[in-house]
């Protein structure tokens, strides 16, 4: 899970905790409000009823005091009271006394009972005189959406809005970091990748440091490559002298041995120079007919390299990088496989060039090292085949540096299969 995902989890956890605390708090407030409402309502009923009865008012005080949420009636026989103690009713009685202190010594009994809908009603009786009691029921008039639920829904809506806003803000804040991550992933393939210096102060400083680091690394690599190129160039002078001197060496077998070694050293220097140049040589984007380019490269090997694919397929590619990479791969395929078959496929993600040789293929262990400079598979070393293990690394470096890619696998029909994704215009 990424940084934004973890941050969203933290925000969601905080909002969930806040929601739970709010619901608990407002549920308590809801209960307190209901208890106070019962207490005020019943206290007013009892005080007024007792006063009206004492002053000789209407005989049916209950009918006079009955409302839509308060039901009262007069009894002329002692009512039956519940046996158990009701703590909720006792709390309401204490609240009634706070509202009307005159009720503290009244002969009053209270209890609660749920109605058919599940709401809790308050029931009770109060003695008016020796033979008269007032029975009443205060209905729980909590609305379908009580306070706690209303506040809970509001809090949930607020939490969802906060999550959405947090996600937007975190994505905006994390955008420079994502770009930095993408650049770090590409720097090994395409050389220097400029990173926009934006975002918070810390991210801007990180972006500047990243760009400076790229400049230093690129400078070191380029200096190293140019130094090696200079050394390889300087080595050609003594090699040329050896070549000239070899003409005067006798006997003939010694002369041939020296000339073979000179040619081998010269080939090694050429391969090394090409590998080092691939790190910094330029390549311009051109609109290229890929089949024509493939045929022009394959013509060098004649019948050993065959092409099967569309007659025409234009694409904007880095021509020189692709041409050099194909030349290296075909040379490698012909050298180790004898025959290569080239095909061009137009995929949704872009064209692909498949190059399959007729060699023995490679073991999985060797495939894991195929892009390493100077690596040669066991069978190539056993055959004493020419080459220095730089053809494939050079091709891979050229392709990846300009946005292409190179993959290898053992072909189902035998041989080694190279899959080239051309370096397209970005």
C-alpha angles and dihedrals in degrees: 000000000000130000093265092050092050091046090050090051090053091048091046091049091051092048091047090051090048090049093051092047091047093049092049092047095048092043087057090047089049092053092046091048091050092049092049090048091053091046096050094044096048094040091056091047094051096045094047093043093050091048094048091047092048092050093052097253126160114330093233101057090162094064090047093053098041116114136167092277100027123059119191135172138170120245125199096194129058109271124231111255127204116257100220127078116249112210093189091053091048090054090051090050091054089051090050090054089052089054095042114017090188089074093064093093098032118122093248132155123190134184138159130237132178117239126218092277094052097255117135114241125195115230129185150143132224126193113238098180141333095298104021133078130179114222118194144173122204107201123222099245095183108149124244086260105045120200096263093052094045092050090044092056090047090051092048091051090048090048092052091050090048091050091050092047091045091051091051093047093045091050090051092047092045096048095089089047091051090050089050090051092049090049091050090052092050100041092081091054107034105028117232116017114189113228119208111239102229144121128054122355091263093050092047090052090048091050092051091048090049093051091047090050091052091051092051094046092046090049093050093048093047092047090049093048093048091047091052090046090051091050092049090048092050091049090061092071096062089041090055090050090051089050091052093044092050090068089068097046119111139231103045097236091058090048091051092049092053092047091050091052091047091051090048092050090046091052091048091051091049091051092046092048092051091049092050094045090053088070095063111009114122126241127190125214114247136172100250133184097228098203090052091049092049092050093048091054094043093050089078090070097041115198092359090076119051129183127212119177146077118337093229135018120158122205138164103244142151093265102193094047093048094044093051092046092051091049091053093047095047091047090051093047095049092045096053102024104033093219131043130197118204124199132176122213127187106218128183089249092048140289121315127202116208119200116187125180129197096235128118094273122227136279119250089249091056093045089059089062100037095111094050114110114252092010115143125179118246095252091053092053091045091054091047088230119181118256138082104232095257103103098083095039089051092050092047092048092051095047097044095043090063098039102273128111144213131213134180133204139154109266116237091233091049136272131065119302121209116195113201122196104195119232098255126195110273 
